[in-house]
Amino acid sequence: MGKRKSKAKAAPKKKMPKLERVFTCPFCCQEGGVECPIDMKNLIGEAVCYNCQAKFSMKVTFLTEPTDIYHEWIDECERVNKKSI
């Protein structure tokens, strides 16, 4: 007589960490003041601070996330600051 085969349990799925949707403004330092809406119809993404009204816009693709827009804005701010020095 043979033993019954035990059923192997499936490994638990690891949850991917969620990306941020709101960010800190580089000009007024307001935490959670910057949101990055993406207009897929016109392929334009914007980073907008609702406290100091600072804006940044760029062309996006279907793979672009709000974090990409925010970090591109930060990179552009650094490039402008290096040119002025």
PDB file as gemmi writes it, atoms N, CA and C in Angstrom:
CRYST1    1.000    1.000    1.000  90.00  90.00  90.00 P 1                      
ATOM      1  N   MET A   1       0.831  -1.171   0.000  1.00  0.00           N  
ATOM      2  CA  MET A   1       0.000   0.000   0.000  1.00  0.00           C  
ATOM      3  C   MET A   1       0.882   1.244   0.000  1.00  0.00           C  
ATOM      4  N   GLY A   2       0.538   2.169  -0.864  1.00  0.00           N  
ATOM      5  CA  GLY A   2       1.323   3.390  -0.966  1.00  0.00           C  
ATOM      6  C   GLY A   2       0.723   4.542  -0.181  1.00  0.00           C  
ATOM      7  N   LYS A   3       1.574   5.519   0.097  1.00  0.00           N  
ATOM      8  CA  LYS A   3       1.106   6.713   0.807  1.00  0.00           C  
ATOM      9  C   LYS A   3       0.406   7.643  -0.173  1.00  0.00           C  
ATOM     10  N   ARG A   4      -0.464   8.454   0.357  1.00  0.00           N  
ATOM     11  CA  ARG A   4      -1.085   9.486  -0.474  1.00  0.00           C  
ATOM     12  C   ARG A   4      -0.092  10.618  -0.654  1.00  0.00           C  
ATOM     13  N   LYS A   5      -0.091  11.178  -1.831  1.00  0.00           N  
ATOM     14  CA  LYS A   5       0.801  12.298  -2.093  1.00  0.00           C  
ATOM     15  C   LYS A   5       0.243  13.556  -1.434  1.00  0.00           C  
ATOM     16  N   SER A   6       1.117  14.279  -0.772  1.00  0.00           N  
ATOM     17  CA  SER A   6       0.669  15.523  -0.140  1.00  0.00           C  
ATOM     18  C   SER A   6       0.664  16.632  -1.191  1.00  0.00           C  
ATOM     19  N   LYS A   7      -0.300  17.484  -1.086  1.00  0.00           N  
ATOM     20  CA  LYS A   7      -0.388  18.609  -2.014  1.00  0.00           C  
ATOM     21  C   LYS A   7       0.555  19.708  -1.550  1.00  0.00           C  
ATOM     22  N   ALA A   8       1.366  20.174  -2.465  1.00  0.00           N  
ATOM     23  CA  ALA A   8       2.295  21.266  -2.145  1.00  0.00           C  
ATOM     24  C   ALA A   8       1.514  22.577  -2.101  1.00  0.00           C  
ATOM     25  N   LYS A   9       1.769  23.343  -1.076  1.00  0.00           N  
ATOM     26  CA  LYS A   9       1.109  24.637  -0.958  1.00  0.00           C  
ATOM     27  C   LYS A   9       1.813  25.639  -1.859  1.00  0.00           C  
ATOM     28  N   ALA A  10       1.030  26.493  -2.484  1.00  0.00           N  
ATOM     29  CA  ALA A  10       1.593  27.535  -3.339  1.00  0.00           C  
ATOM     30  C   ALA A  10       2.310  28.563  -2.476  1.00  0.00           C  
ATOM     31  N   ALA A  11       3.422  29.053  -2.975  1.00  0.00           N  
ATOM     32  CA  ALA A  11       4.166  30.077  -2.254  1.00  0.00           C  
ATOM     33  C   ALA A  11       3.342  31.363  -2.203  1.00  0.00           C  
ATOM     34  N   PRO A  12       3.364  32.057  -1.080  1.00  0.00           N  
ATOM     35  CA  PRO A  12       2.599  33.307  -1.003  1.00  0.00           C  
ATOM     36  C   PRO A  12       3.173  34.341  -1.966  1.00  0.00           C  
ATOM     37  N   LYS A  13       2.280  35.068  -2.598  1.00  0.00           N  
ATOM     38  CA  LYS A  13       2.716  36.087  -3.550  1.00  0.00           C  
ATOM     39  C   LYS A  13       3.234  37.307  -2.798  1.00  0.00           C  
ATOM     40  N   LYS A  14       4.356  37.820  -3.268  1.00  0.00           N  
ATOM     41  CA  LYS A  14       4.917  39.018  -2.663  1.00  0.00           C  
ATOM     42  C   LYS A  14       4.245  40.232  -3.271  1.00  0.00           C  
ATOM     43  N   LYS A  15       3.821  41.131  -2.426  1.00  0.00           N  
ATOM     44  CA  LYS A  15       3.185  42.347  -2.911  1.00  0.00           C  
ATOM     45  C   LYS A  15       4.255  43.342  -3.328  1.00  0.00           C  
ATOM     46  N   MET A  16       4.034  43.949  -4.479  1.00  0.00           N  
ATOM     47  CA  MET A  16       4.948  44.982  -4.949  1.00  0.00           C  
ATOM     48  C   MET A  16       4.666  46.252  -4.153  1.00  0.00           C  
ATOM     49  N   PRO A  17       5.715  46.960  -3.759  1.00  0.00           N  
ATOM     50  CA  PRO A  17       5.469  48.221  -3.048  1.00  0.00           C  
ATOM     51  C   PRO A  17       4.811  49.227  -3.989  1.00  0.00           C  
ATOM     52  N   LYS A  18       3.853  49.961  -3.462  1.00  0.00           N  
ATOM     53  CA  LYS A  18       3.152  50.945  -4.283  1.00  0.00           C  
ATOM     54  C   LYS A  18       4.017  52.187  -4.462  1.00  0.00           C  
ATOM     55  N   LEU A  19       3.954  52.732  -5.658  1.00  0.00           N  
ATOM     56  CA  LEU A  19       4.705  53.954  -5.942  1.00  0.00           C  
ATOM     57  C   LEU A  19       3.964  55.154  -5.369  1.00  0.00           C  
ATOM     58  N   GLU A  20       4.723  56.166  -5.020  1.00  0.00           N  
ATOM     59  CA  GLU A  20       4.130  57.379  -4.463  1.00  0.00           C  
ATOM     60  C   GLU A  20       3.323  58.116  -5.519  1.00  0.00           C  
ATOM     61  N   ARG A  21       2.291  58.781  -5.084  1.00  0.00           N  
ATOM     62  CA  ARG A  21       1.449  59.576  -5.980  1.00  0.00           C  
ATOM     63  C   ARG A  21       1.522  61.060  -5.663  1.00  0.00           C  
ATOM     64  N   VAL A  22       1.896  61.408  -4.435  1.00  0.00           N  
ATOM     65  CA  VAL A  22       2.053  62.812  -4.037  1.00  0.00           C  
ATOM     66  C   VAL A  22       3.472  63.000  -3.516  1.00  0.00           C  
ATOM     67  N   PHE A  23       4.018  64.203  -3.738  1.00  0.00           N  
ATOM     68  CA  PHE A  23       5.427  64.445  -3.468  1.00  0.00           C  
ATOM     69  C   PHE A  23       5.621  65.769  -2.745  1.00  0.00           C  
ATOM     70  N   THR A  24       6.860  66.020  -2.332  1.00  0.00           N  
ATOM     71  CA  THR A  24       7.242  67.270  -1.678  1.00  0.00           C  
ATOM     72  C   THR A  24       7.666  68.283  -2.737  1.00  0.00           C  
ATOM     73  N   CYS A  25       7.193  69.496  -2.606  1.00  0.00           N  
ATOM     74  CA  CYS A  25       7.526  70.547  -3.568  1.00  0.00           C  
ATOM     75  C   CYS A  25       8.975  70.999  -3.361  1.00  0.00           C  
ATOM     76  N   PRO A  26       9.769  71.103  -4.443  1.00  0.00           N  
ATOM     77  CA  PRO A  26      11.157  71.547  -4.297  1.00  0.00           C  
ATOM     78  C   PRO A  26      11.289  73.046  -4.006  1.00  0.00           C  
ATOM     79  N   PHE A  27      10.235  73.809  -4.195  1.00  0.00           N  
ATOM     80  CA  PHE A  27      10.311  75.256  -3.995  1.00  0.00           C  
ATOM     81  C   PHE A  27       9.768  75.686  -2.635  1.00  0.00           C  
ATOM     82  N   CYS A  28       8.608  75.184  -2.247  1.00  0.00           N  
ATOM     83  CA  CYS A  28       8.018  75.611  -0.981  1.00  0.00           C  
ATOM     84  C   CYS A  28       8.134  74.552   0.115  1.00  0.00           C  
ATOM     85  N   CYS A  29       8.670  73.381  -0.195  1.00  0.00           N  
ATOM     86  CA  CYS A  29       8.888  72.277   0.756  1.00  0.00           C  
ATOM     87  C   CYS A  29       7.602  71.798   1.417  1.00  0.00           C  
ATOM     88  N   GLN A  30       6.490  71.951   0.748  1.00  0.00           N  
ATOM     89  CA  GLN A  30       5.208  71.471   1.254  1.00  0.00           C  
ATOM     90  C   GLN A  30       5.112  69.965   0.990  1.00  0.00           C  
ATOM     91  N   GLU A  31       5.032  69.177   2.064  1.00  0.00           N  
ATOM     92  CA  GLU A  31       4.932  67.726   1.891  1.00  0.00           C  
ATOM     93  C   GLU A  31       3.542  67.367   1.394  1.00  0.00           C  
ATOM     94  N   GLY A  32       3.488  66.564   0.369  1.00  0.00           N  
ATOM     95  CA  GLY A  32       2.207  66.156  -0.192  1.00  0.00           C  
ATOM     96  C   GLY A  32       1.545  67.240  -1.017  1.00  0.00           C  
ATOM     97  N   GLY A  33       2.272  68.263  -1.380  1.00  0.00           N  
ATOM     98  CA  GLY A  33       1.690  69.372  -2.125  1.00  0.00           C  
ATOM     99  C   GLY A  33       1.745  69.209  -3.630  1.00  0.00           C  
ATOM    100  N   VAL A  34       2.548  68.264  -4.122  1.00  0.00           N  
ATOM    101  CA  VAL A  34       2.724  68.095  -5.563  1.00  0.00           C  
ATOM    102  C   VAL A  34       2.021  66.820  -6.016  1.00  0.00           C  
ATOM    103  N   GLU A  35       1.168  66.967  -7.006  1.00  0.00           N  
ATOM    104  CA  GLU A  35       0.534  65.819  -7.643  1.00  0.00           C  
ATOM    105  C   GLU A  35       0.918  65.831  -9.112  1.00  0.00           C  
ATOM    106  N   CYS A  36       0.924  64.660  -9.716  1.00  0.00           N  
ATOM    107  CA  CYS A  36       1.368  64.524 -11.100  1.00  0.00           C  
ATOM    108  C   CYS A  36       0.291  63.851 -11.951  1.00  0.00           C  
ATOM    109  N   PRO A  37      -0.689  64.624 -12.425  1.00  0.00           N  
ATOM    110  CA  PRO A  37      -1.694  64.029 -13.311  1.00  0.00           C  
ATOM    111  C   PRO A  37      -1.113  63.776 -14.700  1.00  0.00           C  
ATOM    112  N   ILE A  38      -1.567  62.701 -15.324  1.00  0.00           N  
ATOM    113  CA  ILE A  38      -1.094  62.338 -16.664  1.00  0.00           C  
ATOM    114  C   ILE A  38      -2.281  62.338 -17.612  1.00  0.00           C  
ATOM    115  N   ASP A  39      -2.161  63.093 -18.693  1.00  0.00           N  
ATOM    116  CA  ASP A  39      -3.192  63.147 -19.730  1.00  0.00           C  
ATOM    117  C   ASP A  39      -2.743  62.229 -20.872  1.00  0.00           C  
ATOM    118  N   MET A  40      -3.273  61.010 -20.885  1.00  0.00           N  
ATOM    119  CA  MET A  40      -2.849  60.035 -21.893  1.00  0.00           C  
ATOM    120  C   MET A  40      -3.408  60.359 -23.278  1.00  0.00           C  
ATOM    121  N   LYS A  41      -4.468  61.133 -23.335  1.00  0.00           N  
ATOM    122  CA  LYS A  41      -5.034  61.499 -24.632  1.00  0.00           C  
ATOM    123  C   LYS A  41      -4.071  62.401 -25.400  1.00  0.00           C  
ATOM    124  N   ASN A  42      -3.474  63.378 -24.697  1.00  0.00           N  
ATOM    125  CA  ASN A  42      -2.537  64.313 -25.325  1.00  0.00           C  
ATOM    126  C   ASN A  42      -1.076  63.956 -25.044  1.00  0.00           C  
ATOM    127  N   LEU A  43      -0.841  62.890 -24.274  1.00  0.00           N  
ATOM    128  CA  LEU A  43       0.499  62.425 -23.901  1.00  0.00           C  
ATOM    129  C   LEU A  43       1.323  63.512 -23.214  1.00  0.00           C  
ATOM    130  N   ILE A  44       0.688  64.160 -22.228  1.00  0.00           N  
ATOM    131  CA  ILE A  44       1.348  65.201 -21.448  1.00  0.00           C  
ATOM    132  C   ILE A  44       1.175  64.880 -19.963  1.00  0.00           C  
ATOM    133  N   GLY A  45       2.277  64.982 -19.231  1.00  0.00           N  
ATOM    134  CA  GLY A  45       2.239  64.813 -17.789  1.00  0.00           C  
ATOM    135  C   GLY A  45       2.663  66.105 -17.120  1.00  0.00           C  
ATOM    136  N   GLU A  46       2.026  66.434 -16.016  1.00  0.00           N  
ATOM    137  CA  GLU A  46       2.335  67.670 -15.302  1.00  0.00           C  
ATOM    138  C   GLU A  46       2.621  67.359 -13.844  1.00  0.00           C  
ATOM    139  N   ALA A  47       3.520  68.134 -13.271  1.00  0.00           N  
ATOM    140  CA  ALA A  47       3.743  68.138 -11.827  1.00  0.00           C  
ATOM    141  C   ALA A  47       3.286  69.504 -11.348  1.00  0.00           C  
ATOM    142  N   VAL A  48       2.307  69.542 -10.464  1.00  0.00           N  
ATOM    143  CA  VAL A  48       1.713  70.796 -10.018  1.00  0.00           C  
ATOM    144  C   VAL A  48       1.725  70.856  -8.496  1.00  0.00           C  
ATOM    145  N   CYS A  49       2.266  71.954  -7.956  1.00  0.00           N  
ATOM    146  CA  CYS A  49       2.206  72.197  -6.514  1.00  0.00           C  
ATOM    147  C   CYS A  49       0.970  73.041  -6.238  1.00  0.00           C  
ATOM    148  N   TYR A  50       0.113  72.556  -5.366  1.00  0.00           N  
ATOM    149  CA  TYR A  50      -1.122  73.273  -5.075  1.00  0.00           C  
ATOM    150  C   TYR A  50      -0.927  74.356  -4.027  1.00  0.00           C  
ATOM    151  N   ASN A  51       0.263  74.419  -3.435  1.00  0.00           N  
ATOM    152  CA  ASN A  51       0.531  75.452  -2.439  1.00  0.00           C  
ATOM    153  C   ASN A  51       1.125  76.702  -3.092  1.00  0.00           C  
ATOM    154  N   CYS A  52       2.217  76.523  -3.882  1.00  0.00           N  
ATOM    155  CA  CYS A  52       2.893  77.690  -4.473  1.00  0.00           C  
ATOM    156  C   CYS A  52       2.643  77.824  -5.984  1.00  0.00           C  
ATOM    157  N   GLN A  53       1.824  76.961  -6.557  1.00  0.00           N  
ATOM    158  CA  GLN A  53       1.419  77.000  -7.973  1.00  0.00           C  
ATOM    159  C   GLN A  53       2.578  76.767  -8.940  1.00  0.00           C  
ATOM    160  N   ALA A  54       3.667  76.132  -8.496  1.00  0.00           N  
ATOM    161  CA  ALA A  54       4.771  75.793  -9.395  1.00  0.00           C  
ATOM    162  C   ALA A  54       4.326  74.644 -10.292  1.00  0.00           C  
ATOM    163  N   LYS A  55       4.734  74.697 -11.574  1.00  0.00           N  
ATOM    164  CA  LYS A  55       4.303  73.678 -12.534  1.00  0.00           C  
ATOM    165  C   LYS A  55       5.481  73.208 -13.368  1.00  0.00           C  
ATOM    166  N   PHE A  56       5.382  71.966 -13.820  1.00  0.00           N  
ATOM    167  CA  PHE A  56       6.336  71.390 -14.752  1.00  0.00           C  
ATOM    168  C   PHE A  56       5.564  70.421 -15.623  1.00  0.00           C  
ATOM    169  N   SER A  57       5.794  70.473 -16.935  1.00  0.00           N  
ATOM    170  CA  SER A  57       5.109  69.543 -17.825  1.00  0.00           C  
ATOM    171  C   SER A  57       6.115  68.918 -18.779  1.00  0.00           C  
ATOM    172  N   MET A  58       5.799  67.717 -19.224  1.00  0.00           N  
ATOM    173  CA  MET A  58       6.679  66.993 -20.130  1.00  0.00           C  
ATOM    174  C   MET A  58       5.858  66.007 -20.950  1.00  0.00           C  
ATOM    175  N   LYS A  59       6.446  65.550 -22.054  1.00  0.00           N  
ATOM    176  CA  LYS A  59       5.806  64.526 -22.859  1.00  0.00           C  
ATOM    177  C   LYS A  59       5.967  63.185 -22.158  1.00  0.00           C  
ATOM    178  N   VAL A  60       4.940  62.353 -22.250  1.00  0.00           N  
ATOM    179  CA  VAL A  60       4.970  61.055 -21.593  1.00  0.00           C  
ATOM    180  C   VAL A  60       4.701  59.947 -22.601  1.00  0.00           C  
ATOM    181  N   THR A  61       4.998  58.728 -22.178  1.00  0.00           N  
ATOM    182  CA  THR A  61       4.659  57.537 -22.948  1.00  0.00           C  
ATOM    183  C   THR A  61       3.685  56.716 -22.107  1.00  0.00           C  
ATOM    184  N   PHE A  62       3.308  55.567 -22.623  1.00  0.00           N  
ATOM    185  CA  PHE A  62       2.381  54.725 -21.886  1.00  0.00           C  
ATOM    186  C   PHE A  62       3.049  54.062 -20.683  1.00  0.00           C  
ATOM    187  N   LEU A  63       4.366  54.097 -20.612  1.00  0.00           N  
ATOM    188  CA  LEU A  63       5.091  53.502 -19.493  1.00  0.00           C  
ATOM    189  C   LEU A  63       5.426  54.502 -18.399  1.00  0.00           C  
ATOM    190  N   THR A  64       5.152  55.779 -18.610  1.00  0.00           N  
ATOM    191  CA  THR A  64       5.497  56.830 -17.658  1.00  0.00           C  
ATOM    192  C   THR A  64       4.587  56.774 -16.441  1.00  0.00           C  
ATOM    193  N   GLU A  65       5.189  56.916 -15.268  1.00  0.00           N  
ATOM    194  CA  GLU A  65       4.470  56.951 -13.998  1.00  0.00           C  
ATOM    195  C   GLU A  65       4.621  58.348 -13.387  1.00  0.00           C  
ATOM    196  N   PRO A  66       3.792  58.698 -12.401  1.00  0.00           N  
ATOM    197  CA  PRO A  66       3.933  60.008 -11.750  1.00  0.00           C  
ATOM    198  C   PRO A  66       5.311  60.236 -11.131  1.00  0.00           C  
ATOM    199  N   THR A  67       5.951  59.186 -10.631  1.00  0.00           N  
ATOM    200  CA  THR A  67       7.285  59.359 -10.056  1.00  0.00           C  
ATOM    201  C   THR A  67       8.296  59.772 -11.120  1.00  0.00           C  
ATOM    202  N   ASP A  68       8.116  59.299 -12.345  1.00  0.00           N  
ATOM    203  CA  ASP A  68       9.019  59.682 -13.431  1.00  0.00           C  
ATOM    204  C   ASP A  68       8.922  61.179 -13.720  1.00  0.00           C  
ATOM    205  N   ILE A  69       7.714  61.698 -13.700  1.00  0.00           N  
ATOM    206  CA  ILE A  69       7.500  63.126 -13.964  1.00  0.00           C  
ATOM    207  C   ILE A  69       8.126  63.965 -12.856  1.00  0.00           C  
ATOM    208  N   TYR A  70       7.894  63.574 -11.608  1.00  0.00           N  
ATOM    209  CA  TYR A  70       8.435  64.324 -10.474  1.00  0.00           C  
ATOM    210  C   TYR A  70       9.959  64.321 -10.497  1.00  0.00           C  
ATOM    211  N   HIS A  71      10.566  63.182 -10.730  1.00  0.00           N  
ATOM    212  CA  HIS A  71      12.022  63.103 -10.719  1.00  0.00           C  
ATOM    213  C   HIS A  71      12.646  63.828 -11.913  1.00  0.00           C  
ATOM    214  N   GLU A  72      11.951  63.857 -13.024  1.00  0.00           N  
ATOM    215  CA  GLU A  72      12.435  64.646 -14.160  1.00  0.00           C  
ATOM    216  C   GLU A  72      12.396  66.137 -13.813  1.00  0.00           C  
ATOM    217  N   TRP A  73      11.376  66.567 -13.075  1.00  0.00           N  
ATOM    218  CA  TRP A  73      11.269  67.955 -12.623  1.00  0.00           C  
ATOM    219  C   TRP A  73      12.441  68.301 -11.688  1.00  0.00           C  
ATOM    220  N   ILE A  74      12.758  67.420 -10.763  1.00  0.00           N  
ATOM    221  CA  ILE A  74      13.867  67.633  -9.843  1.00  0.00           C  
ATOM    222  C   ILE A  74      15.184  67.712 -10.623  1.00  0.00           C  
ATOM    223  N   ASP A  75      15.371  66.823 -11.594  1.00  0.00           N  
ATOM    224  CA  ASP A  75      16.583  66.849 -12.417  1.00  0.00           C  
ATOM    225  C   ASP A  75      16.697  68.162 -13.192  1.00  0.00           C  
ATOM    226  N   GLU A  76      15.569  68.640 -13.719  1.00  0.00           N  
ATOM    227  CA  GLU A  76      15.568  69.909 -14.459  1.00  0.00           C  
ATOM    228  C   GLU A  76      15.911  71.077 -13.532  1.00  0.00           C  
ATOM    229  N   CYS A  77      15.416  71.066 -12.309  1.00  0.00           N  
ATOM    230  CA  CYS A  77      15.749  72.113 -11.340  1.00  0.00           C  
ATOM    231  C   CYS A  77      17.248  72.119 -11.051  1.00  0.00           C  
ATOM    232  N   GLU A  78      17.841  70.928 -10.915  1.00  0.00           N  
ATOM    233  CA  GLU A  78      19.273  70.840 -10.659  1.00  0.00           C  
ATOM    234  C   GLU A  78      20.088  71.343 -11.847  1.00  0.00           C  
ATOM    235  N   ARG A  79      19.631  71.027 -13.076  1.00  0.00           N  
ATOM    236  CA  ARG A  79      20.333  71.510 -14.277  1.00  0.00           C  
ATOM    237  C   ARG A  79      20.300  73.041 -14.359  1.00  0.00           C  
ATOM    238  N   VAL A  80      19.175  73.624 -14.047  1.00  0.00           N  
ATOM    239  CA  VAL A  80      19.042  75.089 -14.086  1.00  0.00           C  
ATOM    240  C   VAL A  80      19.925  75.726 -13.011  1.00  0.00           C  
ATOM    241  N   ASN A  81      19.971  75.121 -11.831  1.00  0.00           N  
ATOM    242  CA  ASN A  81      20.804  75.673 -10.757  1.00  0.00           C  
ATOM    243  C   ASN A  81      22.285  75.587 -11.095  1.00  0.00           C  
ATOM    244  N   LYS A  82      22.718  74.540 -11.772  1.00  0.00           N  
ATOM    245  CA  LYS A  82      24.120  74.412 -12.146  1.00  0.00           C  
ATOM    246  C   LYS A  82      24.502  75.428 -13.213  1.00  0.00           C  
ATOM    247  N   LYS A  83      23.589  75.755 -14.119  1.00  0.00           N  
ATOM    248  CA  LYS A  83      23.870  76.738 -15.169  1.00  0.00           C  
ATOM    249  C   LYS A  83      24.013  78.136 -14.585  1.00  0.00           C  
ATOM    250  N   SER A  84      23.254  78.444 -13.539  1.00  0.00           N  
ATOM    251  CA  SER A  84      23.272  79.798 -12.984  1.00  0.00           C  
ATOM    252  C   SER A  84      24.499  80.052 -12.119  1.00  0.00           C  
ATOM    253  N   ILE A  85      25.209  79.025 -11.730  1.00  0.00           N  
ATOM    254  CA  ILE A  85      26.390  79.205 -10.858  1.00  0.00           C  
ATOM    255  C   ILE A  85      27.592  79.591 -11.651  1.00  0.00           C  
TER     256      ILE A  85                                                      
END                                                                             
